[in-house]
Amino acid sequence: MRILVLAGLAAASAACATAPRATPDGELYFAAVAAANASLRLDDSGEARRWLDAAPADARAWEWRHLDGRVDSSLAAADLGDAAPRRLAYSPDGATIAVATGDDVALFDAGTLAETGRVTGHEGAVYGVAFSPDGGRIATAARDGTLRVWNAATGEQLWRGESGGQGLADVAFSPDGRRVAFGSWFRTPERGVVGFVSEWRAADGSELHRTEFGAKPIVVVAYSPDGDHLAAGTWGWRVAVWGRDRAAPPREFDYDDVAAYAAIDDIAFSRDGALIAAASKSGLPRVWNVDSGDLVRELHGHRGGVFSVAFDAAGALYTGADDGSIKRWDLETGLVDETFLGHARTVTSVASAPDGSRVASVSGDGTLRLWDAAQGREFSAAGERAGSIWAMPVSPDGAFLAMNGPDGAIAIWDTQRGIVARRFDGGLESDLNDAGFSPDGRRLIGCNWDDTVRVWDIATGAVVFDLAGFEGGSNGCGFSPDGRFAVAGSTRNAVFVWDAESGDLVRKLEHDGGVSKVAFDASGRTLAAGQSDGRLILWNVDDGSQRASLTAHDGGVWAIGYSPDGRWLATGGEDFAAALRDPESGEVLHRLSGHKQRVWSLAFVGADRLATGSADKTVRLWDTATGAQTVALADFPSGAYSLAYVARLDRLIVNASGLSIDVLDAPAR
């Protein structure tokens, strides 16, 4: 779920021309929400919090709850006191988190963040901390110039080494647990600052060798997962990687081509050892191929310096920045696929749990926080989605969502967990254009540009029937709420209506325009049909008569739907506009202007909001009572082709044409 942004402060607080004048409280609310949304665009959760708190309490609705949840999405937080934390490490079993804070190392239960112990003894600030591969020992590096190894269970010091460093140090265990790497720096009158890396025998603390590198402090060291490589990051804008022969010159990865100050504060190997990533004060994390030396990705999205970096087991990269934000990157695309907000100051260290289920971080704000690594990964299981998604209906009980799987399959997803509940072969040669669940949730109707409108049994995946007599392709189909009818609009200027139980054609409703979208009212007796020529037709299904016919949009009607309470009929079209209409006559009550391209989708969100999705890559929410735009959400990778609101979860799901399926939650406070 990507960070969702402001399309315009003024637009977000302005009512449409046909809307009643907003009250002062309403105008204050819209302005506060817009400012909070703009702050989140800048990853400034503190400023967003101030604006949300300023919003009048009695006006707070879905968009306020959504933004409120974005301000701090952490699962838990622990106050570390006045001592600024510098690094953290997970124990190999994932049960304990060690935090280098002040002169101590604090140990926390990784599930509850309850403090379970302290490792004390250093006489200066602890900069580096690492667990041994068996979890039995903890190594630390501190400003007092010592390297120490401790019994993790008792806190007893096992050995101490005089490192020769002058602070700003780091430490790491080799994957086999036999060596401890130390990185730091020293200064001489003749040479100035000299960075160095040393390795020590983990059993007794005897130094094995020492290698000098660069004229800036080395602040971070890391072993590759196989132990063949030892890497160091320096304030000299470089990552040095030594092979098995530590005496041989290292391979260097640099930021020499960057104009901004590019000191490196953290590095990490991917779990397979193929990649190495660096966090840089330039704000541009980089990822290189370890063997070839090629730059794989330079990541653009942070607005300030980046101080921490970590890979997870799935290959995603996490980066922590000086504005308190943590971003997760998809290295296949180089794009941010989630932003985690909650810290108020620099994220000095971030780590993924060994099993990948959680992410932990510490910050200059004096907190340790836990994050759900599944956040933003709903509906993203590899191999379960087609490359493009157009249809995305939700079952009447809100439990399931349907969309195209690969190779003509249809996937039924659990809306709460975002995982596939079942999948079956749809027998289709092209993707669904539209689909809908039957009122009892047992069947699915689907249509596309072929001449087939098909109904499946969801439990078995069996084809119940191909609906008889259909002609032309279809971009809109569904069941009536009372379960009597199945319908599909046709490009051949008609709506086809079938008996939902027998599949027999009941009637063909003809008009002079191709039908793009269809929707029933709550009674199931009125059918609204939007046409590619901009017309809106309201049909009486029982006798096939027209109740209304009017021009709704300048160009095609691409979205149509009734509110659950029956008060509104909404449409969206080619003319970049949406409209809230009288459900009996179809006449406009509020015209909703603000999108910059065609409106592709809409969904009623609760009792008082309409969401519209557009080819302009935004989703906008509107107050149904006044027609005022309440918020404009953006940063979707493609147009918001379909929207689905799950009332029981208060969750809006956005389909960005299949490039992403984004979950927008509105947790109760």
ROBA-48659 format. One line per field, with one value per residue (C-alpha): residue number from 1; residue in one letter; z, x, y. Coordinates in pm, whole numbers, plus 50000, padded with zeros to 5 digits. Example, Ala and Ser with C-alpha at 12.3 -4.5 7.8 and 13.67 -1.06 7.14 Angstrom:
# residues 2
i <- [1|2]
aa <- [A|S]
up <- [50780|50714]
east <- [51230|51367]
north <- [49550|49894]
END
This chain:
# residues 669
i <- [1|2|3|4|5|6|7|8|9|10|11|12|13|14|15|16|17|18|19|20|21|22|23|24|25|26|27|28|29|30|31|32|33|34|35|36|37|38|39|40|41|42|43|44|45|46|47|48|49|50|51|52|53|54|55|56|57|58|59|60|61|62|63|64|65|66|67|68|69|70|71|72|73|74|75|76|77|78|79|80|81|82|83|84|85|86|87|88|89|90|91|92|93|94|95|96|97|98|99|100|101|102|103|104|105|106|107|108|109|110|111|112|113|114|115|116|117|118|119|120|121|122|123|124|125|126|127|128|129|130|131|132|133|134|135|136|137|138|139|140|141|142|143|144|145|146|147|148|149|150|151|152|153|154|155|156|157|158|159|160|161|162|163|164|165|166|167|168|169|170|171|172|173|174|175|176|177|178|179|180|181|182|183|184|185|186|187|188|189|190|191|192|193|194|195|196|197|198|199|200|201|202|203|204|205|206|207|208|209|210|211|212|213|214|215|216|217|218|219|220|221|222|223|224|225|226|227|228|229|230|231|232|233|234|235|236|237|238|239|240|241|242|243|244|245|246|247|248|249|250|251|252|253|254|255|256|257|258|259|260|261|262|263|264|265|266|267|268|269|270|271|272|273|274|275|276|277|278|279|280|281|282|283|284|285|286|287|288|289|290|291|292|293|294|295|296|297|298|299|300|301|302|303|304|305|306|307|308|309|310|311|312|313|314|315|316|317|318|319|320|321|322|323|324|325|326|327|328|329|330|331|332|333|334|335|336|337|338|339|340|341|342|343|344|345|346|347|348|349|350|351|352|353|354|355|356|357|358|359|360|361|362|363|364|365|366|367|368|369|370|371|372|373|374|375|376|377|378|379|380|381|382|383|384|385|386|387|388|389|390|391|392|393|394|395|396|397|398|399|400|401|402|403|404|405|406|407|408|409|410|411|412|413|414|415|416|417|418|419|420|421|422|423|424|425|426|427|428|429|430|431|432|433|434|435|436|437|438|439|440|441|442|443|444|445|446|447|448|449|450|451|452|453|454|455|456|457|458|459|460|461|462|463|464|465|466|467|468|469|470|471|472|473|474|475|476|477|478|479|480|481|482|483|484|485|486|487|488|489|490|491|492|493|494|495|496|497|498|499|500|501|502|503|504|505|506|507|508|509|510|511|512|513|514|515|516|517|518|519|520|521|522|523|524|525|526|527|528|529|530|531|532|533|534|535|536|537|538|539|540|541|542|543|544|545|546|547|548|549|550|551|552|553|554|555|556|557|558|559|560|561|562|563|564|565|566|567|568|569|570|571|572|573|574|575|576|577|578|579|580|581|582|583|584|585|586|587|588|589|590|591|592|593|594|595|596|597|598|599|600|601|602|603|604|605|606|607|608|609|610|611|612|613|614|615|616|617|618|619|620|621|622|623|624|625|626|627|628|629|630|631|632|633|634|635|636|637|638|639|640|641|642|643|644|645|646|647|648|649|650|651|652|653|654|655|656|657|658|659|660|661|662|663|664|665|666|667|668|669]
aa <- [M|R|I|L|V|L|A|G|L|A|A|A|S|A|A|C|A|T|A|P|R|A|T|P|D|G|E|L|Y|F|A|A|V|A|A|A|N|A|S|L|R|L|D|D|S|G|E|A|R|R|W|L|D|A|A|P|A|D|A|R|A|W|E|W|R|H|L|D|G|R|V|D|S|S|L|A|A|A|D|L|G|D|A|A|P|R|R|L|A|Y|S|P|D|G|A|T|I|A|V|A|T|G|D|D|V|A|L|F|D|A|G|T|L|A|E|T|G|R|V|T|G|H|E|G|A|V|Y|G|V|A|F|S|P|D|G|G|R|I|A|T|A|A|R|D|G|T|L|R|V|W|N|A|A|T|G|E|Q|L|W|R|G|E|S|G|G|Q|G|L|A|D|V|A|F|S|P|D|G|R|R|V|A|F|G|S|W|F|R|T|P|E|R|G|V|V|G|F|V|S|E|W|R|A|A|D|G|S|E|L|H|R|T|E|F|G|A|K|P|I|V|V|V|A|Y|S|P|D|G|D|H|L|A|A|G|T|W|G|W|R|V|A|V|W|G|R|D|R|A|A|P|P|R|E|F|D|Y|D|D|V|A|A|Y|A|A|I|D|D|I|A|F|S|R|D|G|A|L|I|A|A|A|S|K|S|G|L|P|R|V|W|N|V|D|S|G|D|L|V|R|E|L|H|G|H|R|G|G|V|F|S|V|A|F|D|A|A|G|A|L|Y|T|G|A|D|D|G|S|I|K|R|W|D|L|E|T|G|L|V|D|E|T|F|L|G|H|A|R|T|V|T|S|V|A|S|A|P|D|G|S|R|V|A|S|V|S|G|D|G|T|L|R|L|W|D|A|A|Q|G|R|E|F|S|A|A|G|E|R|A|G|S|I|W|A|M|P|V|S|P|D|G|A|F|L|A|M|N|G|P|D|G|A|I|A|I|W|D|T|Q|R|G|I|V|A|R|R|F|D|G|G|L|E|S|D|L|N|D|A|G|F|S|P|D|G|R|R|L|I|G|C|N|W|D|D|T|V|R|V|W|D|I|A|T|G|A|V|V|F|D|L|A|G|F|E|G|G|S|N|G|C|G|F|S|P|D|G|R|F|A|V|A|G|S|T|R|N|A|V|F|V|W|D|A|E|S|G|D|L|V|R|K|L|E|H|D|G|G|V|S|K|V|A|F|D|A|S|G|R|T|L|A|A|G|Q|S|D|G|R|L|I|L|W|N|V|D|D|G|S|Q|R|A|S|L|T|A|H|D|G|G|V|W|A|I|G|Y|S|P|D|G|R|W|L|A|T|G|G|E|D|F|A|A|A|L|R|D|P|E|S|G|E|V|L|H|R|L|S|G|H|K|Q|R|V|W|S|L|A|F|V|G|A|D|R|L|A|T|G|S|A|D|K|T|V|R|L|W|D|T|A|T|G|A|Q|T|V|A|L|A|D|F|P|S|G|A|Y|S|L|A|Y|V|A|R|L|D|R|L|I|V|N|A|S|G|L|S|I|D|V|L|D|A|P|A|R]
up <- [50000|49882|50060|49920|49841|49798|49451|49560|49889|49737|49537|49837|50031|49748|49692|49343|49175|49228|49593|49892|50054|50305|50670|50842|51030|50703|50533|50829|50815|50441|50479|50773|50589|50278|50480|50661|50328|50189|50494|50439|50082|50234|50484|50763|51006|51284|51078|50955|51317|51405|51114|51188|51550|51429|51225|51395|51576|51465|51097|51096|50840|50640|50493|50837|50979|50682|50718|51096|51044|50803|51051|51266|51129|51373|51563|51889|52031|52326|52484|52509|52729|52669|52523|52143|51996|51723|51599|51655|51581|51580|51749|51499|51639|51607|51975|52097|51970|52096|52081|52122|52327|52546|52717|52727|52508|52592|52515|52421|52362|51984|52013|52294|52308|52683|52805|52915|53013|52976|52873|53058|53094|52821|52924|52622|52374|52215|51836|51710|51823|51668|51770|51697|51453|51739|51940|52242|52221|52159|52016|52079|51967|52152|52170|52446|52174|52284|52112|52352|52336|52596|52700|52560|52836|53139|53020|53137|52945|52768|52631|52557|52281|52253|51900|51829|51704|51817|51812|51537|51516|51407|51462|51292|51344|51052|50942|51086|51420|51423|51355|51461|51225|51358|51164|51286|51233|51393|51343|51320|51283|50963|50788|50940|50954|50850|50825|50911|50937|51164|51224|51559|51667|51824|52072|52256|52119|51951|51654|51323|51086|51018|50690|50639|50390|50299|50470|50636|50925|50856|51030|50929|50852|50722|50613|50309|50398|50288|50473|50160|50151|50416|50339|50499|50447|50493|50517|50214|49993|49943|50006|50011|49961|50030|49902|50079|50059|50297|50215|49850|49746|49784|49513|49557|49504|49520|49497|49320|49053|49306|49376|49719|50032|50009|50327|50375|50712|50659|50423|50385|50179|50028|50182|49881|49886|49526|49606|49841|49930|50082|50275|50194|50329|49965|49995|49712|49832|49582|49512|49334|49207|49429|49167|48860|49038|48827|48969|48983|49122|49243|49443|49421|49672|49996|50043|50274|50392|50427|50734|50746|50509|50536|50307|50397|50310|50008|49851|49925|50056|50353|50398|50693|50651|50848|50825|51023|50726|50631|50272|50124|49767|49492|49330|49018|48939|49158|49301|49658|49733|50091|50326|50704|50916|51291|51388|51449|51380|51192|51159|51264|51216|51055|51048|50910|51141|51037|50930|50745|50937|51116|51071|51367|51374|51614|51579|51716|51864|52134|52031|51913|51683|51523|51184|51005|50703|50532|50526|50164|50042|50035|49696|49569|49582|49294|49018|49140|48938|48566|48421|48376|48602|48497|48696|49077|49236|49607|49739|49910|50256|50188|50252|49900|49599|49249|48976|48687|48764|48508|48200|48205|48572|48811|49162|49463|49733|50105|50148|50503|50465|50099|50007|49748|49899|49584|49215|48913|48537|48386|48038|47899|47611|47734|48065|48231|48160|48441|48687|48976|49260|49300|49611|49796|49703|49541|49177|48967|48636|48401|48062|47818|47452|47338|47262|47588|47921|48165|48513|48738|49060|49290|49516|49231|48947|48719|48444|48540|48197|47915|47900|47589|47298|47381|47096|47094|47356|47703|47949|48216|48375|48709|48910|49046|49428|49459|49264|48990|48697|48536|48295|48054|47843|47482|47236|46994|47144|47394|47748|47778|48076|48175|48436|48688|48776|48431|48217|47976|47801|47944|47730|47520|47598|47283|47239|46991|47163|47284|47656|47868|48229|48410|48772|48958|49231|49571|49477|49170|48958|48807|48587|48503|48182|48084|47717|47518|47363|47706|47749|48074|48046|48341|48257|48431|48425|48477|48162|47967|47964|47990|48303|48194|47917|47932|47834|48138|48015|47722|47598|47735|48074|48221|48580|48736|49071|49329|49692|49934|50097|49759|49796|49510|49161|49067|48725|48592|48238|47957|48036|48352|48572|48804|48919|49205|49066|49170|49155|49017|48737|48681|48705|48841|49204|49242|48957|49082|48901|48973|48788|48500|48289|48240|48547|48526|48857|49162|49496|49779|50101|50401|50414|50324|50084|49715|49589|49223|49042|48730|48453|48612|48878|49158|49379|49507|49784|49783|50052|49913|50107|49958|49661|49815|49749|50082|49973|49662|49693|49441|49374|49217|48942|48688|48648|48918|48689|48958|49321|49582|49926|50192|50454|50723|50713|50633|50357|50012|49761|49455|49138|48950|48627|48781|48830|49197|49421|49701|50034|50198|50551|50791|51137|51421|51673]
east <- [50000|50178|50185|49887|49926|49755|49647|49590|49515|49273|49091|49056|48866|48653|48291|48158|47956|47628|47705|47562|47803|48026|48000|48301|48361|48341|48589|48828|48793|48865|49166|49305|49266|49430|49724|49766|49764|50023|50242|50225|50337|50654|50680|50626|50411|50455|50307|50030|49947|49912|49676|49463|49430|49312|49026|48686|48602|48238|48336|48588|48501|48665|48947|49043|49061|49264|49521|49525|49622|49899|50058|50175|50137|50378|50256|50429|50681|50920|51054|51434|51470|51710|51995|51983|51979|52231|52200|51982|52011|51773|51880|51900|51581|51398|51299|51518|51613|51934|51963|52286|52171|52383|52664|52456|52289|51921|51751|51382|51130|51079|50706|50603|50900|50918|51274|51430|51783|52087|52445|52660|53030|53138|53270|53143|52856|52791|52783|52766|52592|52564|52449|52657|52497|52403|52255|52471|52701|52673|52953|52969|53184|53193|53342|53574|53779|53706|53556|53378|53198|52936|52733|52390|52201|52388|52548|52888|53183|53370|53656|53765|53993|54162|54059|54275|53972|53849|53473|53210|53268|53075|53098|52978|53002|53104|52833|53028|53067|53447|53540|53436|53489|53548|53550|53654|53917|54217|54404|54773|54944|55111|54825|54512|54208|54262|53982|54054|53893|54017|53910|53934|53909|53563|53670|53943|53962|54300|54337|54384|54465|54405|54349|54357|54121|54056|54095|53753|53595|53464|53126|52974|53097|52912|52985|52826|52598|52861|53139|53352|53321|53376|53240|53284|53103|53285|53222|53449|53147|53261|53178|53482|53435|53720|53723|53868|54213|54165|54514|54424|54279|53901|53644|53511|53160|53138|52927|53192|52944|52701|52721|52554|52737|52726|52877|52769|52615|52496|52538|52369|52410|52102|52012|52159|52475|52437|52370|52506|52312|52430|52250|52391|52343|52289|51938|52008|52040|52231|52238|52528|52598|52876|53048|53025|53042|52752|52511|52175|51958|51976|51660|51475|51203|51356|51368|51669|51962|51930|52097|51997|51936|51832|51718|51440|51410|51191|51457|51290|51506|51417|51572|51543|51582|51648|51282|51174|51035|51109|51058|51037|51160|51075|51414|51254|51105|51313|50990|50874|50607|50539|50624|50615|50562|50566|50917|50965|51339|51620|51586|51935|51892|51641|51635|51410|51321|51481|51144|51052|50730|50834|51062|51226|51373|51527|51532|51676|51332|51430|51195|51219|50931|50792|50623|50417|50620|50297|50177|50119|50175|49810|49688|50045|50121|50351|50181|49827|49740|49719|49939|49637|49332|49006|48733|48752|48411|48357|48116|47800|47930|48263|48462|48596|48722|48756|49005|49190|49468|49730|49654|49278|49237|49005|49138|48912|49094|49030|48964|49097|49423|49484|49565|49412|49135|49071|49144|48989|49027|48784|48823|48865|49081|49104|49082|48753|48628|48375|48237|47992|47895|47545|47358|47428|47797|47797|47826|48029|47928|48197|48220|48481|48516|48424|48065|48040|47889|47967|47851|48071|48012|48273|48316|48392|48498|48251|48076|47708|47614|47713|47419|47212|47169|47435|47579|47884|48149|48068|48229|47959|47769|47623|47339|47037|47037|46727|46893|46630|46832|47174|47255|47524|47558|47660|47862|47576|47343|47157|47133|47064|46862|46852|46675|46956|46847|46779|47009|46720|46711|46422|46454|46683|46671|46775|46892|47097|47433|47683|47642|47956|47844|47533|47409|47093|46931|46877|46530|46656|46378|46561|46863|47094|47293|47575|47657|47972|47801|47753|47386|47239|46928|46716|46520|46229|46351|46010|45850|46150|46024|46248|46212|46461|46704|46949|47298|47515|47869|48048|48185|48147|48001|48274|48155|47812|47669|47394|47463|47372|47105|46947|46986|47230|47312|47671|47835|48182|48285|48518|48481|48699|48392|48172|47822|47586|47236|46877|46820|46467|46529|46904|46928|47249|47248|47624|47871|48213|48500|48870|49006|49245|49156|48859|48686|48711|48569|48366|48262|48048|48252|48025|47710|47855|48145|48190|48532|48621|48922|49070|49321|49504|49634|49433|49148|48931|48674|48365|48114|47782|47580|47758|47953|48273|48597|48738|49074|49271|49493|49765|50099|49934|50153|49871|49512|49267|49067|48851|48762|48607|48486|48465|48225|48300|48670|48618|48870|48895|49086|49232|49321|49583|49518|49682|50022|49933|49638|49651|49474|49349|49236|49057|49121|48903|49089]
north <- [50000|50312|50646|50835|51200|51535|51636|51997|52172|52417|52150|51924|52190|52328|52232|52177|52453|52267|52181|52368|52611|52431|52530|52691|52366|52177|52409|52375|51998|51977|52210|52011|51681|51825|51959|51627|51445|51686|51626|51252|51309|51453|51163|51417|51221|51478|51760|51530|51446|51815|51878|51574|51679|52020|51871|51921|51598|51586|51610|51324|51061|50780|50986|51119|50767|50650|50926|50881|50518|50618|50861|50570|50221|50054|49749|49837|50083|50088|50406|50387|50693|50979|50775|50786|50432|50362|50004|49702|49332|49035|48715|48425|48268|48601|48602|48889|49234|49391|49770|49966|50263|50487|50295|49975|49717|49673|49341|49323|49050|49068|49004|49238|49479|49424|49479|49149|49249|49474|49419|49672|49744|49982|50322|50507|50509|50170|50202|49844|49524|49177|48829|48521|48274|48040|48329|48253|48555|48927|49139|49513|49806|50135|50481|50365|50196|49842|49543|49305|48973|48877|48576|48662|48478|48609|48933|48808|48953|48672|48879|49234|49364|49701|49783|50084|50271|50609|50556|50544|50171|49864|49490|49170|48793|48575|48328|48034|48214|48182|48543|48887|49180|49530|49855|50201|50471|50638|50964|51044|51384|51273|51091|51237|51006|50644|50388|50027|49685|49407|49047|48867|48506|48479|48210|48402|48758|48730|48964|48780|49067|49436|49620|49995|50155|50517|50851|50864|50673|50323|50311|49976|49624|49318|48961|48803|48509|48256|48440|48472|48850|49115|49461|49802|50132|50461|50830|50851|50772|50413|50051|49823|49447|49206|48848|48547|48698|48989|49119|49171|49510|49526|49587|49940|50073|50451|50767|50973|51076|51229|51603|51586|51477|51098|50954|50591|50502|50145|49850|49512|49196|49033|48698|48515|48727|48839|49206|49468|49782|50109|50381|50724|51074|51176|51028|50783|50424|50213|49840|49670|49320|49189|48974|49196|49530|49660|49915|49734|50013|50370|50428|50759|50842|50966|51343|51349|51144|50766|50616|50248|49960|49595|49313|49072|48704|48783|49006|49339|49622|49846|50190|50427|50802|51118|51224|50917|50724|50364|50258|49911|49882|49638|49588|49440|49781|50010|50156|50207|49950|50065|50349|50298|50609|50657|50764|51136|51154|50976|50599|50496|50121|49885|49505|49233|48944|48613|48473|48793|48852|49171|49467|49641|49990|50242|50615|50933|50992|50741|50459|50102|50010|49696|49687|49423|49315|49207|49570|49663|49308|49208|49078|49056|48682|48592|48396|48457|48768|48829|49099|49326|49338|49502|49323|49327|49254|49192|48928|49057|48959|49128|48812|48757|48946|48803|48889|48731|48489|48391|48178|48228|48138|48317|48380|48430|48629|48662|49036|49052|48861|48946|48586|48354|48141|47936|47942|47773|47763|48009|47868|48220|48332|48691|48877|48960|49310|49291|49040|49013|48782|48642|48767|48440|48460|48114|48214|48453|48609|48734|48899|49024|49119|48769|48670|48475|48577|48296|48193|47978|47789|47943|47639|47398|47628|47450|47646|47670|47801|48030|48267|48211|48449|48706|48910|49136|49200|49327|49566|49540|49253|49144|48990|49172|49214|48995|48715|48702|48828|48820|49103|49213|49524|49471|49674|49595|49856|49640|49508|49135|49014|48643|48439|48383|48028|47884|48099|48163|48498|48703|49014|49222|49595|49777|50134|50333|50307|50049|49976|50017|49965|49841|49855|49755|49960|49797|49669|49488|49636|49934|49884|50175|50142|50377|50398|50464|50769|50934|50841|50710|50489|50375|50060|49892|49532|49371|49507|49643|50001|50305|50518|50783|50863|51152|51265|51197|51268|51420|51087|50738|50648|50425|50389|50351|50245|50293|50374|50092|50307|50388|50765|50816|50700|50782|50793|50868|50938|51028|51400|51369|51418|51215|51293|51214|51177|51134|50757|50796|51045|51029|51407|51558|51666|51722|51735|51623|51794|51756|51455|51528|51225|50992|50848|50472|50352|50441|50294|50422|50430|50409|50618|50957|50921|50839|50730|50779|50636|50786|50733|51028|50781|50939|50828|51111|51106|51321|51419|51296|51555|51857|51725|51864|51682|51566|51428|51336|51031|50959|50785|50482|50333|50337|50448|50338|50113|49954|50020|49793|49895|49624|49758|49500|49595|49966|49897|50053|49840|50011|49824|50024|49832|49526|49688|49704|49626|49882|49851|50172|50102|50335|50189|50309|50520]
END
